[in-house]
Amino acid sequence: MHILVPSPNKPSTDTGRPKSLCYLQASEAKQRGEITESEYFHHLFAHCTWAGEEHEDDEKCLVNGINWALLDADPLAYLICCWAQRMDPVDDATPFEDVFKAYRNGGVAEVEAALNALSKPDHVREFRRMLAMLALQERRADVLKMCSDAGGFSYDSYFQDEANRLDPNKDPETDKVLEESDFRKIYPRKRWIPWEERGAKKKKEEERDSGEKSDGEDEDNDDWEFDIAAFDEGGEFEINW
Ligand SMILES: [Zn+2]
């Protein structure tokens, strides 16, 4: 007699649970108030598990396929996306989600406890990088200081960007943390330029390099203050894209 056994790989939609969301979808759903922040992180870190579903956009975070839309909309999700591409998947992403629960609901001590619960030192460094990004975005000086004091991670160009957006008069505490950290020793303040504009600039450079520029176009508009080489800046630490 043949017995029907449910497939362990049954699509989540068949079980009545919400379908997994990709990075930008999760970010937008959170923005619209359709999912909570906990659910947002659950969708993001599901990408770091063996059981996580794959999406069409996942590979956009690879080095040669920068997902400009995600980077512009949500640098933290972009950071997690890049990490998910290169880390070894885990069985359970709950400890990852717990770090951000601790950030939201606790103080520095709770965040440190959640970081200490992570199993690998390189995961701890990555989460400090992520937390530094979020703390900077939210102008949360205590957590930013905790992360920058511990160090061990590079400051990506989008961190640099967010730092350049910060108004010292409006957020003096966060600015003080930045000024006293190694960050400002490596990265002097620059004018902030939208990512989409940078994508257009990079595309133009690529067209120029491949000899595809059209006649009559402004070829040497070099008054851009940003430098695409910012992607190579990482101080003593490697930047992983
Ligand atoms: Zn995805």
Residues whose N, C-alpha, C, O or C-beta is under 5 A from the ligand:
A	BS01	ZN	L21 C22 Y23 H55 D58
